[in-house]
Amino acid sequence: MPFCLACGQLSSTLGEVQKNLDHLVETLLQAEKEGADLVVFPETIVSGYFIEGANIECALTPSELLGEVRRRLPAGSHPDAVIGFYEKVEGRPCNSAAYLDLKEGEVVSVHRKFFLPTYGVFDEARFVQPGHEIKAFDTRFGRVGILICEDVWHSLLSTLLAVQGADMIFVPAASPARGFQGEKPSNVDRYERMLHLVADEHGVYAASACHVGFEGGRGLAGGSAIFDPFGRQLASGPVIEEALILAECDLDVSSAARAQTPLLSDLKSRWHQLMEIGSASLEVEPVSGLAESE
């Protein structure tokens, strides 16, 4: 079934949850006017990314997020949405992204960021707890997987989603601009290359919605992108400024790509052997001279 996918490349105001939700819903309605059936928004767009310990005050449960979005919408059917937010859980919040079916009023699934960067300008592990699941799930537009920012830098995670049958992999991100030797910041160029490889290898649609704006002196880069299952770039967003990008999608294209280059079926056929090899590779030999209990 053909459908229109959009990525809302937005900025947010640190800590201003209600204001950010207003802006998000305005963009959702604009995307709807332009024909979007499904809109992906950036990582932590509800509160801002570099909010550190204040994320506790800004955290919402998935049900609260759904309620806040729906009460801002006029009556009627609306596009589905993937929204990055700090999720209220026991202990420290999670950096999460929820898939909301706004037609039926349901939280379909929530992904909690698996890899938390704690290097350079990042200090996530101090303020956020990691997720423990990588799962694909069914939606009215096909089977979906979500990864958040650094998650997609680890290629194994997109492979796990593809093996689980994902037709689309969405990547909400908030990546500070860095590396200015080329036409684009190097992190934007890296995201485009990673998404191209994810799409091309697994025969999936791959799309990133990237945060923009300045937070604590750090410029979030933008550069959102959508790739088709042949690895062709369908749409791209600018650097730094806000934008809404759209692309027409059809899962028949995914079937054609996988038939032409059956890498995913080859992978599935040897999956159990690969897991055995991986487990064996991670076995650690005991250090000579140490007691087993140590």
Buried (B, 14 or more C-beta within 10 A) or exposed (E): EEBBBBBBBBBBBBBBBEEBBEBBBEBBBBBBEEEBBBBBBBBBBBBBBBBBEBBBEBBBBBEEBBEBBEEBBEEEEBBBBBBBBBBBEEEBBBBBBBBBBBEEEEBBBBBBBBBBBEEEEBBBBEBBBBBEEBBBBEBEBBBBBBBBBBBBBBEEBBBBBBBEBBBBBBBBBBBBBBEEEEEBBBBBBBBBEBBBBBBBBBBBBBBBBBBBBEBEEBBBBBBBBBBBBBBEBBBBBBBBEBBBBBBBBBBEBBEBBBEEBEBBEEBEEEEEEEEEEEEEEEEEEEEEEEEEEE
